[in-house]
Amino acid sequence: MRNFNATEVGQLYQQHTEDTGQVFTNEAIQTAFDLTQGQPWLVNALAKEVVEEMVTDINVAITPEHIFKAKEILIARQDTHLDSLAEKLREPRVKAIIEPMLAGEALGDTPSDDRQYLIDLGLLRRDPEGGLVIANPIYREVIPRVLVQGTQDSLPHISPSWLTKSGELNIDALLQAFLAFWRQHGEPLLGSAVYHEIAPHLVLMAFLHRVVNGGGTLEREYAIGRDRMDLCLRYGKITLGIELKVWRDKKKDPLEAGLEQLDAYLARLGEDFGWLVIFDRRSNALPLESRLTTQITTTKNGRSVTVVRG
């Protein structure tokens, strides 16, 4: 079955309204389409979760907030459809394309049949503006969450030293907790990552998942050719933008490009402070104890950045 367009999603949800009288607001319908890009299973699963579990009072209209909450529930629950996607991610020809996308690198010489295979699976789509992209925002969220599960299961117990007595996030304490974690567990955990080339990204995300499990969210942005992954950690009143870069052999120090890219990302988030995390994966990199450092610098537009090298 092909994907629905936005009008068809509205028509599908209107059938529920006609049967029960419960209204999906136009904003909720648009949100559902934006999150799913019309993928039929996801369109139906979102609506089912909302009307059967979350908002059973038919006098209550469905809003975008309900749709977003249902999205989080579906992802966390890993229903059969999403679980089957997780299995596909381990296939070598799938990994060969998804791994560089997560790292923000160019695909390189991948067979056209393999690229078409991922499109046929519904994992990818061709963007009208050019290039391959993850098929929809829900899959974009599911993919890294699935890949980080093995690393999460390998994590040691971590006390939430980043929280104040009132339960708020302390950014400085979070930084110190991450540095201590990376110093002790970072490199040993790299082997637990199913995608070796982005192992540092997955280990960091596993750590941050421990942080947000206390009541926050972790959002990710990545795309072919951007040479980075952006993370947005939200916890209470705190929003922390994080940019991940990898320093590889025969490449120059990514500091300058990273600061410029993070500056633009923070501008989109409306924030004036963030982290730039640079993982040194060069064959001649110094031992971790010597290279694990932090420094505070400022972008060209005056935003404060803590640069973490590990």
FENWO-V38237 format. One line per field, one symbol per residue. ss: DSSP state (H for helix, E for strand, C for the rest). phi: phi as a letter, one per 40 degrees, with the letter a starting at -180 (. if undefined). psi: psi as a letter, one per 20 degrees, with the letter a starting at -180 (. if undefined). A space follows every 50 residues. Layout:
# FENWO-V38237
ss = ???
phi = ???
psi = ???
This chain:
# FENWO-V38237
ss = CCCCCHHHHHHHHHHHHHHHCCCECHHHHHHHHHHHCCCHHHHHHHHHHH HHHHCCCCCCCECHHHHHHHHHHHHHHCCHHHHHHHHHCCCHHHHHHHHH HHHCCCCCCCCHHHHHHHHHHCCEEECCCCCEEECCHHHHHHHHHHHCHH HHHHCCCCCCCCECCCCCECHHHHHHHHHHHHHHHHHHHHCCCCCHHHHH HHHHHHHHHHHHCCCEEEEEECCCCCCCEEEEEEECCEEEEEEEEEECCC CCCCHHHHHHHHHHHHHHHCCCEEEEEEEECCCCCCCHHHHCEEEEEECC CCCEEEEEEC
phi = .ccccccccccccccccccbgccccdcccccccccbfgcdccdccccccc ccbcbcccccccbdccccccdccccccfddcccccdcccccdccdcbcdc cccgcccgcbccccccdccccgcbaccdchgcbcdaccccccdccccccc cdcccccbccccbcccgccbccccccccccccccbdcdcdccccbccbdc dccccccccccccchbbbbbbaadgcfabbbbcbafccbbcbbbbbcbdg bcdcdcccccccdccccccgbbaabbbbccbccbccdddcccbbabbbcc cgccbccbba
psi = prqqrhghgghghhhgghhhippoqhhgghgggghhkjogggghhggggg hhggmioiipqprhhgggghghggghhlrgghhhhghhiipghghhghgh ghijrqhbmqphhgghghghhjhrqpphjqrqrqhrhghhhgghgghigg gghiqrpopmiiqrhjjqpogghgghggggghhhifghihiiphoghkgh ghgghgghhhgiiikaqoqqpqqpiikrppqoppocippoppppqporqj qrpjgghgggghghghghikqjqrqooopokqhkqqqghhiorqqpaprh jjpppoppp.
